[in-house]
Amino acid sequence: MTPAEINAEVARLCGWTLDRNDWAGDLPNYHGSRDACASFEAGLVGHERGSYHLQLVHLGNGGSDAENLCHATPAQRCEAFLRLRGKWRD
């Protein structure tokens, strides 16, 4: 998925609605910003949080589980979130 596709899909899952053909300029940059990712991470509850963390560990760069969780890039956080929701496309 391209960064624009990732931002659009995460935005949809976070409740954004499309009200015109080009909304990319208005969306948070989830793919490039940990701060933007914090908005969807805060909405994870119960087992979702654990499943999300497991996705981040799996996507990590070979460090310990804690390192993979702490140092995950915004792109990795988005991929983990979209995989959790069944929306990731290779």
Secondary structure in CASP SS format (residue, H / E / C, confidence):
PFRMAT SS
TARGET T0000
AUTHOR 0000-0000-0000
METHOD secondary structure of the structure
MODEL  1
M C 1.00
T C 1.00
P H 1.00
A H 1.00
E H 1.00
I H 1.00
N H 1.00
A H 1.00
E H 1.00
V H 1.00
A H 1.00
R H 1.00
L H 1.00
C C 1.00
G C 1.00
W C 1.00
T C 1.00
L C 1.00
D C 1.00
R C 1.00
N C 1.00
D C 1.00
W C 1.00
A H 1.00
G H 1.00
D H 1.00
L C 1.00
P C 1.00
N C 1.00
Y H 1.00
H H 1.00
G H 1.00
S C 1.00
R H 1.00
D H 1.00
A H 1.00
C H 1.00
A H 1.00
S H 1.00
F H 1.00
E H 1.00
A C 1.00
G C 1.00
L C 1.00
V C 1.00
G C 1.00
H H 1.00
E H 1.00
R H 1.00
G H 1.00
S H 1.00
Y H 1.00
H H 1.00
L H 1.00
Q H 1.00
L H 1.00
V H 1.00
H H 1.00
L H 1.00
G C 1.00
N C 1.00
G C 1.00
G C 1.00
S C 1.00
D H 1.00
A H 1.00
E H 1.00
N H 1.00
L H 1.00
C H 1.00
H C 1.00
A C 1.00
T C 1.00
P H 1.00
A H 1.00
Q H 1.00
R H 1.00
C H 1.00
E H 1.00
A H 1.00
F H 1.00
L H 1.00
R H 1.00
L H 1.00
R C 1.00
G C 1.00
K C 1.00
W C 1.00
R C 1.00
D C 1.00
END
